[in-house]
Amino acid sequence: MAEILDMIELIQFPWSPFCIVQRRILEFAGVKFKTTNLPPQTRDLVWKITKQKYYGVPTLRDGTKIIFDDTDDQQIVAKYLDAKLKLGLFPADREGVQSLLWRHIESEVEGAAFRLNDSQYRDFVKPAEQLQYLRFKERKFGRGCIDQWRRDEKLWLQKLTAALTPYEQMLAHSEFLLGERPLFVDFDLFGMLENFLFSENYELPKARPHLRDWHARMKTVRR
Ligand SMILES: N[C@@H](CCC(=O)N[C@@H](CS)C(=O)NCC(=O)O)C(=O)O
């Protein structure tokens, strides 16, 4: 029982790109952790434990500490895990280049990835939750957004492939993006791509072979 209480809790929904980043970092670290799944449109638990400061995911509970990232570019959650678990994912001499890369990953890659995955939502959102999911998306991105993304599938796949070009080029020369061990940006890119793959209706572009090999490595890499 004490062990369960000591465990870090990741509050998430399973296909959220930003949650997958933190989940894979926790797996990489090899620590026991607990995941609590929320329906994406219901954030009461997060609202409550953050004392009405945040409703997003991922949110972590670590004993009495609640950790969340209410910025677009600070990586508060990953930096917390990195410091606590001594993972070395943010070496000082790579901070500049990583911060440029994660901005690109979380805009260009994420923008195409989540639209393609969301366009398949009927395949992974429970029927009883589909109406609320659609409404949640349409309120954020406009009426008919998901139908439009489905119609524009080819275009979004092209955009995703194009956004992945620099990563393919980097991975032609090293096992991980910035060298021979994974850094934060590897987990960040992995999270966005796992979101893209979540519906199981897509695969990584064949024209990005180094990225495909890296993706297989990222699935299981341990510190
Ligand atoms: N910078 C944050 C971004 C988190 C984020 O955008 N989460 C999405 C889900 S993938 C979210 O909860 N957005 C608020 C909403 O959906 O209402 C982080 O890295 O944790």
The ligand as an ORCA input file, in Angstrom:
! r2SCAN-3c Opt
* xyz 0 1
  N       2.818     22.301    -22.562
  C       1.890     21.290    -22.064
  C       0.895     20.990    -23.166
  C      -0.139     19.975    -22.743
  C      -1.341     19.937    -23.678
  O      -1.459     20.674    -24.679
  N      -2.277     19.045    -23.345
  C      -3.517     18.936    -24.048
  C      -3.889     17.494    -24.282
  S      -2.765     16.716    -25.412
  C      -4.596     19.550    -23.173
  O      -4.918     19.035    -22.108
  N      -5.140     20.707    -23.611
  C      -6.181     21.404    -22.924
  C      -7.515     20.978    -23.462
  O      -7.555     20.027    -24.221
  O      -8.531     21.564    -23.102
  C       2.673     20.041    -21.656
  O       3.718     19.740    -22.275
  O       2.274     19.382    -20.696
*
